[in-house]
């Protein structure tokens, strides 16, 4: 099967949505055996997903001894109302294609399917009521997003439902003073900070390269490269197919 065939198969599967899992197919039964386990929740716009996100998830999984990670692409991010982003279903399909070969990863469409503005509190409430208490939740996102966590809807309640992991890009790490200010602003949230070398790649860099007609090979899985070359969401000019 070529990369494009794999992608089309996954996209068709996401359209038919045979079993309608609550969270995602691989991890809906997590914790059912009563054993303690840890679930990471990768929140982000993923516009588009790239190898930095994937390597980050894998390294955070190891660093925090997580059993599984579910990627949850945002449906309609409240802080990005004035920004142009790729269609939600396409971002979702690219996430599915990119994570398919890692048994520790899966993707949930819950934020996209929910519709309306996307609030993390709604996602955490759904996850907390779905999983038994032996499943501990860790919400993972970029530190620039988490910097504003105290302003997110019902932030105090969020702190009761999950711990938060703020991932920093090398070169743009927060100073100790900035970290302390974030922690002080959100006293009811257990915040953990980690720097991940692989996150030097960014979605904005990928979009800029596509607009400039440059190659994005090896920056994101080939199935995503193929999809972007075919559909060209970010392309304003012709893109060279490397
Ligand atoms: P984003 O633009 O996707 O990400 C912000 C930064 O972090 C970017 O530099 C991004 O890099 C990086 N990043 C993205 N996902 C990451 C991940 N899982 N781990 C490490 N770094 C990551 O941010 P966003 O979509 O606005 O927000 C992130 C999450 O916070 C989402 O789940 C969103 O729904 C949630 N959020 C909730 C509220 C609320 O409830 N009120 C408000 C704001 C954000 P790339 O550009 O390379 O992706």
Boltz pocket constraint, residues with backbone or C-beta under 6 A from the ligand:
constraints:
  - pocket:
      binder: B
      contacts: [[A, 41], [A, 42], [A, 43], [A, 44], [A, 45], [A, 46], [A, 47], [A, 48], [A, 52], [A, 53], [A, 56], [A, 72], [A, 74], [A, 77], [A, 78], [A, 79], [A, 118], [A, 119], [A, 120], [A, 121], [A, 140], [A, 141], [A, 142], [A, 143], [A, 144], [A, 145], [A, 151], [A, 152], [A, 153], [A, 167], [A, 199], [A, 201], [A, 202], [A, 203], [A, 204]]
      max_distance: 6.0
